[in-house]
Amino acid sequence: MKYGVEQERDWNALTDGAFRDIVRAEVEAHHPSELRYPPRRLRWAENRSWYLRMAAKGWIAPGWPREYGGMGLSPTKLLIFLEEMERWGIARFQDHGILMVGPILMRFGTEAQRRRYLPPILACEEIWCQGYSEPNAGSDLASLRTEARREGDQFVINGQKTWTTLAHDSSHMIVLARTDKTAKKQSGISFLLLDLKTAGITVRPIRDIAGHDEFCEVFFDNVRTPASNLVGELNQGWSVAKSQLGFERIHIGSPKLPEYGLQVLQSVARARGVQGDPLFRDRVAQLQLDVAHLGDIYGHFAAIVGRGEALGPEVSLLKIWATETFQRIADLIIETAGDCGGLAGKVQMGDGRIEVLAPFYKARPTSIYGGSNEIQRNILARQVLNLPG
Amino acid sequence: MSDDMLRMLRDSAADFASLDAVRVRRLRGAARGFERSVWQEMARMGWLGVLIPEDHGGLGLKPGAAAIIAEQLGRALYPEPYSASAVAATLALLHGDNSALKQRMLPQLAEGNVIAALAWQDERGGLDIDQCAVKARVQGKALILDGSSRFVATPEADAFIVAARSAQDLELHWIARDAPGLACEAELRADGSASARLNFTAVVISADTRVASAATAREALQLAIDHAMLAASAELLGLMDCALAMTLDYLRTRVQFGKPIGGNQALQHRAVDMYIQKELTRATLGAAVAAMDNPDCAPQRRSAAASSAKARASQAALAICKEALQMHGAIGYTDEYDLGLYFNRALVLSAWLGNAGAHRSRYATLADAI
């Protein structure tokens, strides 16, 4: 089966330059300009038409193998593809299906699960969210208490998830649930697939301090999902979820957000006329180097992934450096903005309007989600530096 | 240059260069801060000629090879002026336009018989090659040099390659240490080594010993400095890696309040931040070597890559050494403990050829231009 008109093309046979030209021409010609560099996470209603176009072209899953409906790009071509998307300021959509569910099902899923779930992910007909965190299971995720009880050929789920990004835009959820309460922490958890239209599910958006509702809490009251939606072995869900953690850390460690921050910083500096100030120049140079060196070390980890090797616990440093660099940039933006640093939304500065606080708000949760930076430092201290427990 | 060859180079340098703290301490403040016999051994290993073409008695490798050696020398705190002579002075001569002088001197440098040093900074230091305080002028039939140069590593060089401003533009001249009119005054550096302040009073020069005419001097000098910055950054990487390893060992073994101090999360997280700085330096140095080894790399990009690496390495080495000292407590502040040797070398190499602030400024200017 073919997924999109161009999906079966052999992209890797093209030269890097020719491939880059094709991707660039596509985004420049068709990506809606009002959606470039959005200051917040876009809702599905906003970027749906662009991603449906990508799906129709067969470009929605650049990293998936072609046998599963992806573009089958080599690591180098994939990097070019992502670079061109970032260069044009194209925002991600709710792409857990592409980034997590697909790769997990390819590795741990049954043939029936792949046949059922991969095609609608490729068509963007089913949108996935990630049900991991709970009110009492954040950094200590393994202490989660949402339970799934086996009844005949179904699991009955009860409990609550929270900080679920864009659950209100999603049709499906991957759920980590406790299936053996007698086992110790990690060993009693299973990985389930869940249709959010199932009876007994309540999704409630949570308004954040920036005034957006990007994440939600999700309640389960005797929610029934077929036993065939178990991914991997029963009680082995922790290993299934963990298999994607390194990937998540390298994703959060991309220089994309800090680079966006530097752009906003330059606009604010121009509007305030401080670009020539030696002290300001020095601080910007420091941040430029911090971002450039993030790019260098990101390249190092991306090359490991490119060679098909597993990422070690060292990758945690990438998440720490990327997020804290972004935060330092955001701090300098509001400091440079002066009195305008207290104004909400698009602020009149100089001849233009700048959303001064957007990077600042965007930067704050980056050191919390995906395993807080404190947890990442614990991992590095114990597993890389071999410091005592 | 094959990966195998680089690995061999790294392994041989690592085998050869282990920390001899007794020797490092003995040479501090000594009349000559390093040993000619060790320099000769380094020549026999081929290290002094890694950047010198094969037809001039060297190995003809790309500049990245020198960084590999420099990192190992940095780990072992070698006081021999490798980055200053085998990289900076050697490249200045190599990229100048005096082929007779190259023919004569490059083999001497590779064999370790002659040690040269580059003199290009003025009294204030800094990274602007136009801030040169040596002037070349015609007096009667002779060409003479006047002026001064500072921060020259090392005062023990047999010859100096001196940047001088002539009526045309910048030129580079080879001046023997015993040239009449040249006064060399040593300034003690924080690690017990020395740098020189040179004073030139009507020092007679000739076209025969002109390393680079105005046509090539500027680029030869800039290239030599850029690669010396890279080599110094590699030395800093080596020494910060050792200072961090020492500190991690201490955190694992030093017991207070009934447990190893490294079990405290406050110290663990700070140790992680030291590790992150070291890894950033390694990644950035690798990227700079890749950029600078590329023959198509434009001069401005090369300089930006060198500044990027030197800014990070200088900043990271100082940050790691200061934290290492704090975590060791009082023992780290004593001269008998080896951490101080790393600490003092970090001070010297961080400041030499531009500290982090100087390189941030240079990087910002170059980045604007690119």
Interface residues (C-beta under 8 A of the other chain):
Chain A: R281 D282 V284 A285 Q286 Q288 L289 A292 H293 L294 D296 I297 G299 H300 E314 L317 I320 W321 E374 R377 N378 L380 A381 R382 V384 L385 N386 L387 P388 G389
Chain B: L248 L251 R252 K259 P260 G262 G263 Q265 L267 Q268 H269 A271 V272 D273 Y275 I276 E279 L280 A283 T284 G286 A287 S308 A311 R312 G357 R360 S361 Y363 A364 A367
